[in-house]
Amino acid sequence: MGVILSTVAFCLFGFALGGIPTSHLIASRHHVDLHKSGSGNLGATNMSRTLGWRLGVLVGVLDLLKGVLPSLLALLFFALPTPGLLFVGMLTILGHIHTPYLPTHRGGKGVATGAGVIAVLFPSAILFGLVLFFSVALISRYISVASMTTYLLLIPYYLFRALALGLAPEYDKLAFLVMLSLVIIAAHKENITRLMHHTEPKFSFSSQKEDE
């Protein structure tokens, strides 16, 4: 199978897998429509707020694995070149955000699935991302702010790490990180509006009232 054909096949696989609305499927088993509950978002936090933190964690883990699997398979078994892997990762995230399996095409916001892609394509950024995400979340108590901040700061992190190691940045990877940060911010447009109007719920360990 040629590189181009393999890339296209994995992009389609990534979009299809990423688009599986895990939270919707799990909530439906409990006779709950997440689009009509809480924030209406098919994400782990809305699941936590609606049906409890255990199911919220389960959804987060499954969404993360959706991001890992297509890129990891393409890397390990087909050795796709970097541009191909980046396309596969981006299509997987877009599939999660714009799920093809529901009439509304409204999925999650790409944060957990994006983290799965980052874990495969930028493994050195995992610790940095986790520390930054939880630090911002604990300080601001806004999961949306923590998510957007983390993805934005992955860009200077990548550039600084390359400089520190005496390496030239790979511009396709840099372009991917810039595009990914824009995708994540666009997915949070409703959160941004609420933040501007001071109506965004803050994260609470007890109630987990945050739209993510």
N, C-alpha and C positions, 0 to 999 in steps of 0.2 A: 504494500500500500504506500503510495507516494506521500511526501510530506504535506502537500496541499490538501490531498484527500483526507489524510489522517487528521489534519487540523480542523477541517470542516466537520468531519464526523464527531470529533470530540467537542467542538463548539456546540453542535446540535445536542449531543449527549449532556453537556454541561447545562445548557439552557433548559432541557427537559427535566433533568434531575434537580437543578436549582429551583425550578418552578413548582415542584411538589409542595403544596401548601400544608406542611406538617401540622402547624397549629390549628388550621381549619379542620383537618381530618380528626385530630385528637379531640378538639372541642365538640365536633359534631357527634362523637360517640357519647358525649355527656349532654347532648341535646342543647348545645349552646352555639349561637352564631356570633363569632367574634367580630364580624363586620357591624353587628348591632349592639355590641357590648363594649363598655369602656371607651377607649380611643377609636375603636373600629379597625385597629391595625392588627395584621396577622403576624405579630412578633412575640418574643418571649416575655416581654414585660406586660403586655396586655393580657397574655395568657396567665401570668402570675397574678395579676390584679383580679382576673375574672374567675379562675379556677384553682388558684393556689400556687405557691412557689415551687412545689415539686414538679408539677406539670410545666411550669415556666422553665425550670432548669432542663427538663427533658427536651422541650422544644428548642432551647438554645443549643444544646449539644447536637441534636439532629440537624439543625440549620448549619452549624459549624462543619459537621461531617459532609453535608452537601457541597460545601466549598472545597473541602479537602480532596474528596474522591476523584472528580474528573481531572484536576491538575496533577494529582499524584500518579494516577494511572497513565496519563499522557507522558509524564516525565520518566517513570520507571520502566514502562513496558514498550513505549514507542519512541522515547528519547526525542520528543519534539523540540525544535530549537526555541530559544527564548521568545521570539515574537509570537509563535504559535501558542506557547503556554500562556502568554499574557492575554491573547484573544480568548482562549478557553476559560481562563479565570474571570475575565470581564463578562463573558456571555453567561457564565454560571451565576454571577451576582445579579445581572439584569433579569435572568429568569426568575430569581427569587423575588425581586422587587415587582416585576410585571408578570406574574404567574399566568401561563397560558391555559391553566386548567379551570379557572373560574370566570364567569361572565364579566365580572368587574375588572379582571386582570390586576387587582390590587393585592399585592403580597405583603411581605415585610419590608424593612428598610435597609436590608443588606449588610447590617453591622456584623452579625454572627457569621453569615456565609462569607462575607468579605474577610473576616478574620481567618477562616479556614483556608481561603486562597492565599492570604499573606503568609500563613504558616508553611505553605509548600514553596512558594516562590520567593519569599523574603524571610527565611527562618531566623536570621539574626535579629529581626525586628520584633520577634514575639515578646521577649522579656520587656523591651522598651515599651511596646504597646500596652502590655498588661499593667505595668507599673503606672504609666501615664493615665490610662483609662480609669483605674480605680482611685488614683490620687485626685483626679479632677472630679470624679463622681462623689467622692467623700467630702471634698472641699465645697463644691458648688451644690451638691445634692440634685443635680440635673443629669440624668443619664443621656439625654439628647446632647447636652453640651460636651459631656465626656466623649461621646461617640464622634462628634464632628471634630473636636479638638485633636483627638488621637489620629484620625485619618489625615487631617491637615499637617500635623507635625511629623508624620511619617516621611514627608517630602524632605524637610531639612535634615532629618535623621539619616536618611539614605545618602544625601550629599555629604554630610559631615563624616559619616563612616567611611565613605569612599575616599575622602580627602585624608582622613586619619591613617588609612591603610596604604596611601600612596597610589590609589587606583583611579582610573578615569571613570566617571559615572557612565553607566550604560543608558543612553538617552531613550531607548524604548522602555526601559523600566521606569525611568523618571517620568516619561509621558503617561505611563500606566498609573502611577501614583497620583499624578495631578488629575487625571480623568476620574480615577476612583474617588478622590476627595470631593470632586464636583458632583459625582453621582450620589454620594452619601449626603452631601449638603442639600441637593435637590430633593432627595427623599424625605428630608426633615423640614421641608418648607412650612408645614403647618406648625411644627414645634417652634421654628424661628418666629413666626407670627405671634404665637402665644408668649414667647420670651419677650418680644418687643412690647407687648401689652401687659406684661407681668401677670399672665394667667396660666403659665406653664406649671403644672403640678410638680412639686419636688419629690425626689425619691425618699421613700421611708422604708426602713427595714421591717416595719410592722405591717404597713399597708401597701407598700411598693407602688405608690401612686406616681407613676411617671409614664409618659407616652413614648415608647420606643418601639 
